[in-house]
Structures are given as C-alpha cells and as structure tokens.
Amino acid sequence: MSASTVAAIGALVDEYRELTPVLAEHLEDNEGEILPHLVLADVVRWLAARVDSDRDICSSILNWLEREYLRGPEDVRGLIAVSGVEMIPDPGQPGSALRQLLGPSLREVDSWLV
C-alpha cells in the first residue's frame, strides 16, 4: 500500500459515486483502513456483476482505469494490472465480458488477451 494507490482508490470512488457502497463495505470489513488491492478487486467483482445490465458504467470505469494506468506511477500501474485486470473472471465465466471493454494498454497486461 502506498499513498498513491490509496489516492487512486479515493479518486475512483470520488469520480464514480456508484462505488461508494463498495468502499464503505471494505472500510467496515477492514477497521476503517483502505487496502487498495482489496478494494479494486471488489470493484472488479462489482463490475463483473453489472457488465451485462449496465455496460455503459462498466465501460466508463474501465476507461478511467486505462487513463490512470497510462499516467500513474508504477505502484498504481501495478494495482490496476494485478488487482484490476487480473481479477476479471476467466473467459466463459460470468462477467468475463469486461475484457471486451478494456482499452489497449490494459489489454496488453491481460494474460488472456496476450
């Protein structure tokens, strides 16, 4: 955990208020501490559950992650690659359609698409 990864999670939730309950549950489960990798994994599960019913918000959030991956420091890039892209369900599993929404940089770090 670093200040920049915590800040990235804060910026994500600030931009997408729909994710506030995800962060709130995480904070409750972790005694008020933000553990960025766990939060982002929870966000990916949230996206996977909605990709078929609310593709627009899923696409928007993945576009945000793409931009942050491109401009972020190494620890934020690692956060997004490991706890974001790698947490997308495997092909054929519910929610795996998220892969179709990944931008070019995130597609490069997805082991299923390389």
MOZIRA-V167764 format. One record per backbone hydrogen bond with DSSP energy under -0.5 kcal/mol. NH is the residue of the N-H (numbers start at 1). CO is the residue of the C=O. Records with the same first field share a line. If there is no record, write none. Layout:
NH=CO / CO
This chain:
6=2
7=3
8=4
9=5
10=6
11=7
12=8
13=9
14=10
15=11
16=12
17=15
19=16
20=17
22=19
23=19
24=20
25=21
26=22
27=23
28=24
29=25
30=26
31=28
32=27
33=30
35=33
36=34
38=35
39=35
40=36
41=37
42=38
43=39
44=40
45=41
46=42
47=43
48=44
49=45
50=46 / 47
51=47
54=50
58=54
59=55
60=56
61=57
62=58
63=59
64=60
65=61
66=62
67=63
68=64
69=65
70=66
71=67
72=68
76=73
77=73
78=74
79=75
80=76
81=77
82=78
83=79
84=80
85=80
86=81
87=84
88=85
93=90
96=93
98=95
99=96
100=97
101=98
102=99
107=103
108=104
109=105 / 106
110=106 / 107
111=109
113=110
114=110
